[in-house]
């Protein structure tokens, strides 16, 4: 399996959200993961994505599997990674 796990912060590589950061909420199967921004923080909605379209970063936050957007936002603030999440990267 890949280095994707629940709470891993990733960068979207393709689509209109390319370069924005997101958080993995669940691994659906070997090809797909459930992610969220959350929308208030990075404008990425909760959705299922192909794992080839995201790249894992070494950063991670503590959340439970399938957490709500509010829980993810609180966890990001608690881990003091708000500015890290808002910063865009060139994919």
Secondary structure, DSSP 4 states (H G I P E B T S, - for coil): --S--TTEEEEE-SSTTTT-EEEEEEE-SSSEEEEE--HHHHSPPSEEEEGGGEEEEEEE----TT--HHHHHHHHHHTT-HHHHH-----
